[in-house]
């Protein structure tokens, strides 16, 4: 999606960067593939000598300075990119709106009355505003894909484990991924080339599956908004073949995801929460309370269901195939909605779509190919495990119509 018509926004006005006591700037190597580019990193990545804030002042207060820079950040520096700051995240990354009770809400440049999406909110906001050329984030339940869709960006959730999460605050380890944002497909691909493992080239995408049950979750007007972008992808690859992802319903898959995720989140963060007793904002507080009460038998049952879901998606996706699906079911919602409305109308509905990649550990790119009611909405490519580079190549092929 074109970015040239976006209004100029200062660093301060964007609300995207961490408060002054947690800002950092580092110069990249004198030469490299990313020389001359500026980037930001979500405040879950360690930077040597500084504290990692994880979207919460109490986390920042109780941490020691990092002894090592996260490898994903270091790789960007070594390639010549300059780190200009760390960006605000949702509280402990447990939200999808980008509204942080303690630090505020980064601006969505397409409509400041709407949220940018989270939890990698500041990274998306800074990229969309042109304050950086690209930004690093993390994606567990959609924390890169959601803000990419809401802010009109390219956003990548790679194959699980393809990019090291060393030096990143643990959240739900079997679901966590390091991802990234860019406004243009060239920068997006250049960052991916450096972050992703240099394995044998993946099979090019030559087959497209259209996730009918995913599109059925959308309002008719929004389904129509995707029509032209679907035709565009078909013209670049092949006509789509309709498929049903979840024969038992995407809401059942979403519930499986939420249970697995919450169990892992409490295992990662529960001891700290019990010891520190931090104050959380609306919605986040309730999610942590529910995670604490989860029964271990329910978690184990969800893990077993996850294996069946993974097998289902693996069976649908041949090596050269990709699934077309909406990234999220709506454009960015307005700020300051009631927590109950956000939870039901936005978070639960979005998780019906976002859960697929996480449960199966698959790569997914959100492409800024569509608009609805004047706002961007992402169309996603979901590929087989290890097809990350093939998806990036396809995104580049689709670029002329979006530049």
Order of alpha helices (4+ residues) and beta strands (2+ residues): alpha-beta-alpha-alpha-beta-beta-beta-alpha-beta-alpha-beta-beta-alpha-beta-alpha-alpha-alpha-beta-alpha-alpha-alpha-beta-alpha-beta-beta-alpha
